[in-house]
Amino acid sequence: MQEKARRTNQEGDEKNGFFRRLTAVSQRFAVPFLWMLILLGIACRFYGVNWDEGTTLHPDERFCVSLIPGLKLPNSAQQFFDSRVSPVNPANLTGAPHYVYGQLPLFIGAIVGHFTLERVEGGPFLGVGRMLAAFFDCGTILMTLLIARRLFSPRWALLAAALVAGAALHIQQSHFFVVDTFAAFFLTASFWAGVRLVQHQKWPDALLCGLFFGAALASKISTVLLGAALLGFLVLLARRTSWKNTLPCAVLCMVATIVVFRVGHPMAFRGEFGFFDFRPEPRFVIDINQQAAITKGIVDVPFNVQWIGRTPLLFSLRNLGFWGYGWPFLLSAGAGVLILSRRRHGNGVLLVGAFFGIVLLAVQGTAFSKFTRYFLPLTPMCALLATYFWREVSSKRQVWRWGAAATVLSVGLWGLSVGLIYGRQHTRIAASNWIAQNLQPGTFVANETDWDEGLPISWYQNLPPVSLNTVVLGSYNVDTEIKREELAQSLDRVEWIFLSSGRSWQNIPRWPQKWPMMSNFYRALFEGRMGFTLEKKFTSFPRLGPFEFPDANVEEALTVYDHPMVLIFHKTPDYNGEQVRNILEMSELTKAQNWEPRLAPKPDESKLPMPPGF
């Protein structure tokens, strides 16, 4: 018995010694490992900046880039602030575009672009804008690191920064010149200044907090939700000092916010009487109200169809977990919230961050329009909460450090698999080249709609000469008897059908009450009953070595701009026009006139059409 006990103790000592040595090794390489992941994430943001070879296949980006050349320097401050005549107001440009984003990113892009027009690939302002988007997202990594260093040890702070650096959602958005990465940076910087304010109780931090918050609002109005966090910081400050000392900081922060927003987004106000004319600009108010109606699902626009039947919160969490962050990251952040909520005297700053994250998730996740990119400001908060979780559990058992390492490694690898997309040829460009090389001049072909990009991409500079007779099927037009006859005639004429993305076939069947015929058409097309067969498929899924991760079933905007799945169908010899008409006539058309996406019933997901081999 004594011999057995001695052996057991010896084995236990050896086991504990092994884990101690393993822990020592992990601590030795932890810092280089985390810095490697951070640098990898930064590199992914700048990799493949000209991913679409100058074709501007992101519509919002194309819109922003088209506005900048029209912006001119004002003759005076009065002209700058007077929205009726201001040369920096997009609403005054030809065509009076409806611009509902913040002006500050346009100003930054215009200023930097004028100095670097010939130095970046992708054409005037496009490459510069994308570089700026990546640069500001790197700033979000830095701000996350600075916040985390005030809450954790330097090593744990690196973990938080590495989680943001590897986030696939940020790597993707860094390749688009839109306002989201700008807004996320300024918002995170404002949060950092708020943390400093609570810890140091000094007025310069209140000033910084307001300056960055104003810049965030001037980039994107919806960042107003950060106000919930700023109120939390003021409460913490009052508890540490007094409301008498807190009030001047609150006033300074508010004044700084107003000044920066007024200068950074002057089109929000009339400005006929200069800077202090804060009357709302009517055109801007109309545009914002229209955008709000779209977001609520009241207005019927093509990109709103994708949200029909999506479960509030769960749909957003699924996209963040499966694609935007990865499940290990997201679940770690959730676990951090649970641990924090059970602490009797929790970290006040982290509580404010968790509160802001919950508010953002509740507002954006329950809205009708659930764009995943709206959650960019959530990432730093999730990184802080995930770091808090791993630090807490690792303080009790060192072996949990390996869980933290596995989490951040999974985030980095997934981010890398997404980042590598930008080094491959865009699927629409690859499909366009194939079409130009394989179809005879004069061939009749069909695209689905004028609303989405059709094929081939005719403005692609390196496209071989190609002359085709193109028919547009009008997929998003309401199904009517006229459309049914036109669709049948078009199918009789064309030899090829191009589906350049899933924007029609994935969304239209979600609303069969409006599009019973088109829903039936896609189902029959994929089942081979329309007399067309799938000839070619172009994909560019996230990939690591031999491992490919199909992602065509996530939110549309996560794939449709930079790596849509392109399907090309060819007419078969046994095509039967009469059979096609019989299939189209199987659908009973509706006579309804008013369509609100928010009122559409939830579709049966199991009956949605899927292409062959999907």
C-alpha positions in Angstrom: 0.0 0.0 0.0 2.8 2.4 0.9 4.6 1.6 -2.4 1.3 2.3 -4.3 0.8 5.6 -2.6 4.4 6.5 -3.2 4.0 5.8 -7.0 0.7 7.8 -7.0 2.4 10.8 -5.4 5.3 10.6 -7.8 3.0 10.5 -10.8 1.1 13.4 -9.4 4.3 15.4 -9.0 5.4 14.5 -12.5 2.1 15.6 -13.8 2.1 18.9 -11.9 5.7 19.4 -13.0 4.7 18.9 -16.6 2.0 21.5 -16.3 4.3 23.9 -14.5 6.9 23.6 -17.3 4.1 23.9 -19.9 2.8 27.1 -18.2 6.4 28.5 -18.1 6.8 27.9 -21.8 3.4 29.5 -22.5 4.2 32.6 -20.5 7.6 32.9 -22.3 6.1 32.8 -25.8 2.7 34.5 -25.0 3.8 38.1 -25.8 5.6 37.2 -29.1 2.6 35.0 -30.1 0.1 37.8 -29.4 2.2 40.4 -31.2 2.4 38.1 -34.2 -1.4 37.8 -34.3 -1.8 41.6 -34.1 0.7 42.2 -36.9 -1.0 39.5 -39.0 -4.4 41.2 -38.5 -2.9 44.5 -39.5 -1.3 43.0 -42.6 -4.7 41.4 -43.6 -6.3 44.9 -43.5 -3.9 46.3 -46.1 -3.6 43.1 -48.2 -5.3 43.2 -51.6 -6.5 46.8 -51.4 -7.3 46.7 -55.1 -9.4 43.5 -54.7 -11.9 44.4 -57.4 -9.3 45.8 -59.8 -10.8 49.2 -59.9 -14.4 48.2 -60.7 -15.9 49.5 -57.5 -18.2 46.5 -56.9 -19.3 47.8 -53.5 -22.3 50.1 -54.2 -22.0 52.2 -51.0 -18.3 52.6 -51.6 -18.9 53.6 -55.3 -21.4 56.2 -54.0 -18.9 57.7 -51.6 -16.0 57.8 -54.1 -18.3 59.4 -56.7 -19.1 62.3 -54.3 -15.6 63.3 -53.3 -14.5 64.9 -56.7 -17.5 67.1 -56.5 -16.7 68.6 -53.1 -15.0 72.0 -53.4 -13.3 74.3 -51.0 -15.7 77.0 -49.7 -14.9 80.7 -50.2 -15.6 81.5 -46.6 -16.7 80.0 -43.3 -20.2 81.4 -43.9 -20.4 79.4 -47.2 -19.1 76.3 -45.5 -21.9 76.3 -42.9 -24.7 77.4 -45.2 -26.1 74.1 -46.4 -28.1 75.8 -49.2 -25.0 76.8 -51.1 -22.1 74.9 -49.4 -19.8 73.3 -51.9 -19.1 70.5 -49.4 -22.7 69.5 -49.1 -23.4 66.3 -51.2 -27.1 67.4 -51.5 -25.9 70.4 -53.6 -24.2 68.2 -56.2 -25.7 67.3 -59.5 -28.6 64.9 -59.1 -29.0 65.9 -55.4 -27.9 62.5 -54.0 -29.5 61.3 -50.8 -26.5 61.0 -48.5 -27.4 59.8 -45.0 -23.9 59.0 -43.7 -21.5 61.4 -41.9 -19.5 64.0 -43.9 -16.3 63.7 -41.9 -15.0 60.5 -43.7 -15.6 62.3 -47.0 -13.6 65.3 -45.8 -10.7 63.1 -44.7 -10.8 61.1 -47.9 -10.8 64.3 -50.0 -8.0 65.9 -48.1 -5.7 62.8 -48.1 -6.7 61.9 -51.7 -5.7 65.2 -53.2 -2.1 64.5 -52.0 -1.9 60.8 -53.0 -4.1 60.4 -56.1 -1.3 58.8 -58.2 0.3 56.7 -55.5 -2.4 54.1 -54.7 -4.0 51.5 -56.9 -7.6 51.4 -57.8 -8.3 54.8 -59.3 -8.9 58.3 -57.9 -9.9 58.3 -54.2 -10.8 54.6 -54.3 -7.5 53.2 -53.2 -6.9 56.1 -50.9 -10.3 55.6 -49.2 -9.6 51.9 -48.7 -6.2 52.6 -47.2 -7.8 55.1 -44.8 -10.5 52.6 -43.8 -7.8 50.1 -43.0 -5.7 52.8 -41.2 -8.6 53.9 -39.0 -9.4 50.2 -38.2 -5.8 49.8 -37.0 -6.5 52.8 -34.8 -9.4 50.8 -33.2 -6.9 48.0 -32.4 -4.6 50.6 -30.8 -7.4 52.1 -28.8 -8.5 48.7 -27.6 -5.0 48.0 -26.4 -4.8 51.4 -24.6 -8.2 50.7 -22.8 -7.2 47.2 -21.9 -3.8 48.3 -20.4 -5.8 50.4 -18.0 -7.9 47.5 -17.0 -5.5 44.5 -17.2 -1.8 43.6 -17.2 0.1 44.4 -20.4 0.0 40.8 -21.4 -3.7 40.5 -21.1 -4.1 43.8 -22.8 -2.3 42.3 -25.8 -5.0 39.5 -25.9 -7.8 42.1 -26.2 -5.9 43.8 -29.0 -5.2 40.5 -30.8 -8.9 39.6 -30.7 -9.9 42.9 -32.5 -7.0 42.5 -34.9 -8.1 39.1 -36.0 -11.8 39.8 -36.2 -12.9 38.9 -39.8 -15.6 41.5 -39.8 -13.0 44.2 -39.3 -10.7 42.8 -41.8 -13.4 42.8 -44.4 -14.7 46.3 -43.6 -11.1 47.6 -43.8 -11.3 46.9 -47.6 -14.3 49.2 -48.2 -14.2 53.0 -48.2 -17.4 53.4 -46.2 -17.9 55.2 -42.9 -18.1 52.3 -40.6 -14.4 51.9 -39.7 -14.1 55.6 -39.2 -17.1 55.7 -36.8 -15.9 52.6 -34.9 -12.4 54.2 -34.3 -13.8 57.5 -33.1 -16.3 55.7 -30.9 -13.6 53.5 -29.3 -11.3 56.5 -28.8 -14.1 58.3 -27.0 -14.6 55.3 -24.8 -10.8 55.3 -24.0 -11.0 59.0 -23.1 -14.0 58.2 -20.8 -12.0 55.5 -19.0 -9.2 58.1 -18.5 -11.7 60.6 -17.2 -13.0 58.1 -14.6 -9.5 57.1 -13.5 -7.9 60.6 -13.4 -10.8 63.0 -13.0 -9.1 65.6 -15.2 -10.9 68.0 -17.6 -8.6 67.3 -20.6 -10.0 63.8 -20.7 -13.6 65.1 -20.7 -12.5 67.3 -23.7 -11.0 64.4 -25.5 -14.1 62.3 -24.8 -16.4 64.9 -26.4 -14.1 65.6 -29.4 -14.0 61.9 -30.3 -17.7 61.4 -29.7 -18.4 64.4 -32.0 -16.2 62.9 -34.6 -18.0 59.6 -34.3 -21.4 61.3 -34.8 -20.0 63.2 -37.8 -19.0 59.9 -39.3 -22.3 58.0 -38.5 -25.3 59.3 -36.7 -26.2 55.9 -35.2 -23.1 56.1 -32.9 -25.3 58.3 -30.7 -25.8 55.1 -28.8 -22.4 55.7 -27.2 -24.2 58.3 -25.2 -25.3 55.4 -22.9 -21.7 54.7 -22.1 -20.8 58.3 -21.6 -23.6 58.7 -19.1 -22.3 55.6 -17.3 -18.8 57.2 -17.1 -20.3 60.4 -15.6 -22.1 58.3 -12.9 -18.8 56.6 -12.1 -17.0 59.9 -11.9 -19.7 61.3 -9.6 -19.3 58.4 -7.3 -15.6 58.8 -7.1 -15.7 62.6 -6.6 -19.0 64.4 -6.5 -21.7 65.7 -8.9 -20.3 69.2 -8.3 -17.0 68.2 -9.9 -18.7 66.0 -12.5 -21.0 68.7 -13.9 -18.2 70.9 -15.5 -16.7 67.8 -17.1 -20.1 66.8 -18.5 -20.7 70.3 -19.9 -17.2 70.4 -21.5 -17.7 67.0 -23.0 -21.1 68.1 -24.4 -19.8 71.4 -25.9 -16.8 69.6 -27.5 -19.2 67.0 -29.0 -21.5 69.7 -30.5 -18.6 71.7 -31.9 -17.0 68.8 -33.7 -20.3 67.5 -35.0 -21.2 70.9 -36.2 -17.9 71.3 -38.1 -17.6 67.6 -39.2 -21.2 67.3 -40.4 -22.4 70.7 -41.4 -25.1 69.4 -43.8 -27.2 68.4 -40.8 -28.1 72.1 -40.1 -29.3 75.0 -42.2 -26.5 77.3 -41.3 -27.9 80.4 -43.1 -26.6 82.5 -40.2 -23.3 80.7 -39.8 -22.0 78.3 -37.2 -24.6 79.1 -34.6 -27.6 78.3 -36.8 -28.5 74.9 -35.5 -31.9 74.6 -37.2 -32.2 71.2 -38.9 -31.6 71.1 -42.7 -34.9 70.0 -44.2 -33.4 67.9 -46.9 -31.2 66.1 -44.4 -34.2 65.4 -42.1 -36.2 64.0 -45.0 -33.3 61.7 -46.0 -32.9 60.5 -42.4 -36.6 59.9 -42.0 -36.6 57.9 -45.2 -33.6 55.9 -44.0 -35.4 55.2 -40.7 -38.4 54.0 -42.6 -36.2 51.6 -44.6 -34.5 50.4 -41.4 -37.9 49.7 -39.9 -39.1 47.7 -42.9 -41.8 50.2 -43.9 -40.3 51.1 -47.2 -40.0 48.3 -49.9 -36.6 48.4 -51.4 -34.7 45.3 -52.8 -32.1 45.1 -50.1 -34.8 44.9 -47.4 -36.2 41.6 -48.6 -33.3 39.6 -47.1 -34.5 40.5 -43.6 -37.9 38.9 -43.9 -38.5 36.2 -41.3 -35.1 36.8 -39.5 -35.3 36.1 -35.8 -34.4 39.3 -33.8 -31.0 39.0 -31.9 -30.5 35.4 -32.9 -29.9 36.2 -36.6 -27.3 38.9 -35.6 -25.6 36.6 -33.1 -25.4 33.8 -35.6 -23.7 36.0 -38.2 -21.3 37.4 -35.6 -20.5 33.9 -34.2 -20.3 32.1 -37.5 -18.6 34.8 -39.5 -17.9 38.2 -37.9 -15.9 37.1 -34.8 -16.1 33.3 -34.5 -17.9 31.4 -31.8 -15.0 31.1 -29.4 -14.6 34.9 -29.3 -18.3 35.6 -29.0 -19.0 33.0 -26.3 -16.0 34.2 -24.3 -17.4 37.7 -24.3 -20.8 36.4 -23.2 -19.1 34.4 -20.4 -17.3 37.6 -19.4 -20.7 39.3 -19.0 -22.0 36.5 -16.8 -19.0 36.6 -14.5 -19.1 40.4 -14.3 -22.8 40.3 -13.4 -22.1 37.9 -10.5 -19.4 40.1 -9.0 -20.7 42.1 -6.1 -18.2 44.9 -6.7 -17.5 44.5 -10.4 -15.2 46.7 -12.5 -17.1 49.8 -13.1 -15.5 50.5 -16.5 -16.2 47.0 -17.7 -19.8 47.3 -16.5 -20.2 50.4 -18.6 -18.7 48.6 -21.6 -21.0 45.7 -21.1 -24.0 48.0 -20.8 -23.1 49.8 -24.0 -22.6 46.5 -25.8 -26.0 45.2 -24.6 -27.7 48.5 -25.7 -26.0 48.3 -29.1 -27.0 44.6 -29.6 -30.5 45.2 -28.4 -31.1 48.2 -30.7 -29.4 46.9 -33.8 -30.2 43.2 -33.3 -33.9 43.8 -33.0 -34.3 46.3 -35.8 -35.8 45.1 -39.1 -32.5 45.7 -41.0 -29.8 43.7 -39.2 -26.6 44.6 -41.0 -23.7 42.9 -39.3 -21.3 45.8 -40.0 -23.3 47.9 -37.6 -21.7 45.9 -34.9 -18.2 47.1 -35.5 -18.3 49.3 -32.4 -19.2 46.2 -30.4 -16.0 44.4 -31.1 -13.7 46.3 -28.7 -16.2 45.8 -25.9 -16.5 42.1 -26.7 -12.7 41.9 -26.7 -12.5 43.5 -23.2 -15.1 41.2 -21.8 -13.5 38.1 -23.4 -10.2 39.1 -21.9 -11.8 39.6 -18.5 -13.3 36.1 -18.7 -10.0 34.4 -19.5 -8.1 36.4 -16.9 -10.6 35.5 -14.2 -10.7 31.7 -14.9 -6.9 31.6 -15.5 -6.2 33.2 -12.1 -7.8 30.0 -10.5 -6.3 27.4 -12.8 -3.3 28.2 -15.1 -4.4 25.6 -17.6 -7.2 27.9 -18.7 -4.5 30.1 -20.3 -4.5 27.5 -23.1 -8.2 28.2 -23.7 -7.4 31.9 -24.1 -4.6 30.9 -26.6 -6.9 28.6 -28.5 -9.6 31.4 -28.7 -7.3 34.1 -30.0 -5.6 31.7 -32.4 -9.0 30.6 -33.8 -9.9 34.3 -34.3 -6.6 35.0 -36.1 -6.9 32.0 -38.4 -10.4 32.7 -39.3 -9.5 36.3 -40.0 -6.6 35.2 -42.1 -8.9 32.9 -44.2 -11.1 35.9 -44.9 -8.2 38.2 -45.6 -6.8 35.9 -48.2 -10.0 36.4 -50.3 -8.5 39.8 -51.4 -5.5 38.2 -53.0 -7.7 36.1 -55.4 -9.5 37.4 -58.5 -13.0 38.6 -57.8 -15.6 36.0 -58.7 -17.6 38.4 -60.9 -14.4 39.4 -62.8 -13.4 35.7 -63.2 -16.9 35.0 -64.5 -16.7 37.9 -66.9 -13.4 36.7 -68.3 -14.8 33.2 -68.8 -17.8 34.6 -70.6 -15.7 36.7 -72.9 -13.5 33.7 -73.7 -16.3 31.1 -74.2 -19.4 32.9 -75.7 -19.7 33.8 -79.3 -20.4 37.4 -80.3 -24.1 38.1 -80.6 -25.2 35.4 -78.1 -28.4 36.1 -76.2 -27.8 36.1 -72.5 -29.9 37.0 -69.5 -29.1 38.9 -66.3 -31.6 38.9 -63.4 -32.1 42.6 -62.6 -30.7 46.1 -63.2 -30.5 46.6 -59.4 -27.6 44.1 -59.0 -24.4 44.0 -61.0 -24.9 42.2 -64.3 -22.4 40.1 -66.2 -20.0 40.5 -67.8 -18.6 43.5 -65.9 -18.2 45.7 -69.0 -16.3 48.5 -67.3 -13.5 46.1 -66.2 -10.5 47.5 -68.0 -8.8 44.1 -68.7 -11.9 42.4 -70.1 -11.4 40.9 -73.5 -13.7 42.4 -76.2 -17.2 40.8 -76.0 -20.5 41.8 -77.7 -23.6 40.0 -76.4 -27.3 40.6 -76.7 -28.4 41.0 -73.1 -31.9 40.6 -71.7 -32.9 41.6 -68.2 -35.4 39.3 -66.5 -36.6 42.0 -64.0 -36.5 39.6 -61.1 -37.4 42.3 -58.5 -40.4 43.6 -60.5 -43.7 42.6 -59.0 -45.0 39.4 -60.6 -47.8 40.3 -63.1 -49.3 38.7 -66.2 -47.2 41.0 -68.3 -44.0 40.0 -66.5 -45.0 36.3 -66.9 -45.3 36.7 -70.7 -42.1 38.7 -71.0 -40.2 36.2 -68.8 -41.4 33.3 -71.0 -40.3 35.1 -74.2 -36.9 36.0 -72.7 -36.3 32.4 -71.7 -37.2 31.3 -75.3 -34.6 33.7 -76.7 -31.6 33.4 -74.4 -28.9 30.7 -74.4 -27.4 31.6 -71.0 -28.7 32.8 -67.7 -26.2 34.7 -65.4 -26.8 34.8 -61.6 -24.0 37.1 -60.5 -24.8 36.8 -56.8 -27.5 35.5 -54.5 -29.3 38.8 -54.2 -32.2 37.6 -56.2 -32.4 33.8 -55.8 -31.7 33.9 -52.1 -34.0 36.8 -51.2 -37.0 36.8 -53.6 -38.3 33.3 -52.4 -38.4 34.7 -48.9 -41.5 36.7 -50.0 -43.6 34.3 -52.1 -46.7 36.3 -51.6 -45.1 39.1 -53.7 -43.1 36.9 -56.0 -44.9 33.5 -56.4 -43.8 33.1 -60.0 -40.2 34.1 -59.5 -39.9 31.8 -56.4 -41.2 29.0 -58.6 -38.9 30.0 -61.4 -35.7 29.7 -59.2 -36.9 26.4 -57.7 -37.5 24.9 -61.2 -34.3 26.3 -62.5 -32.2 24.7 -59.8 -34.1 21.4 -60.2 -33.4 21.4 -63.9 -37.0 21.7 -65.0 -36.6 25.0 -66.9 -34.4 23.5 -69.6 -31.2 25.1 -68.3 -28.3 23.3 -66.6 -25.6 24.7 -64.3 -22.6 25.1 -66.6 -20.1 27.0 -64.4 -19.8 28.1 -60.8 -17.4 30.7 -59.4 -16.7 30.9 -55.7 -14.0 32.4 -53.5 -14.9 31.2 -50.0 -12.7 31.7 -47.0 -9.9 29.2 -47.2 -6.8 28.0 -45.3 -4.6 25.6 -47.3 -6.8 22.7 -48.4 -9.7 23.7 -46.1 -12.5 25.7 -47.6 -15.4 27.2 -45.6 -18.5 27.9 -47.7 -20.2 31.0 -46.3 -23.0 31.7 -48.9 -25.7 31.2 -46.2 -24.7 34.2 -44.0 -26.0 37.7 -44.2 -25.9 38.9 -47.8 -23.6 41.9 -47.3 -20.9 39.7 -45.8 -20.4 38.0 -49.2 -22.1 39.8 -52.0 -19.5 42.7 -52.4 -16.2 40.9 -52.3 -16.8 37.2 -52.9 -20.3 36.5 -54.2 -21.1 33.0 -55.6 -21.6 33.3 -59.4 -23.8 30.7 -61.2 -23.9 30.4 -65.0 -26.7 28.3 -66.6 -26.7 27.1 -70.2 -29.8 26.1 -72.2 -30.1 22.4 -72.9 -31.1 20.8 -76.2 -34.3 19.5 -74.7 -35.5 23.0 -73.7 -39.3 23.1 -74.1 -41.0 26.5 -74.2 -44.4 25.1 -73.6 -43.2 23.3 -70.4 -41.6 26.6 -69.2 -44.9 28.4 -69.6 -46.7 25.7 -67.8 -44.3 26.1 -64.9 -44.7 29.9 -64.8 -48.5 29.6 -65.0 -48.6 27.3 -61.9 -48.2 30.4 -59.7 -51.3 32.4 -58.7 -50.4 36.1 -59.0 -51.5 38.6 -56.4 -53.2 41.9 -57.0 -51.9 43.7 -53.9 -50.5 47.1 -54.4 -48.8 48.1 -51.1 -45.9 46.0 -49.9 -44.2 46.4 -46.5 -41.4 44.0 -45.8 -42.0 44.1 -42.1 -45.5 42.7 -42.6 -44.4 39.8 -44.7 -44.9 36.4 -43.0 -42.0 34.2 -42.0 -41.0 31.9 -44.9 -40.5 28.2 -44.6 -36.7 27.9 -44.7 -36.8 24.3 -45.7 -38.7 25.2 -48.9 -36.3 27.9 -50.1 -34.7 27.0 -53.4 -31.1 25.9 -53.4 -28.7 25.6 -56.5 -27.3 22.2 -57.4 -24.6 21.1 -55.0 -25.2 23.9 -52.6 
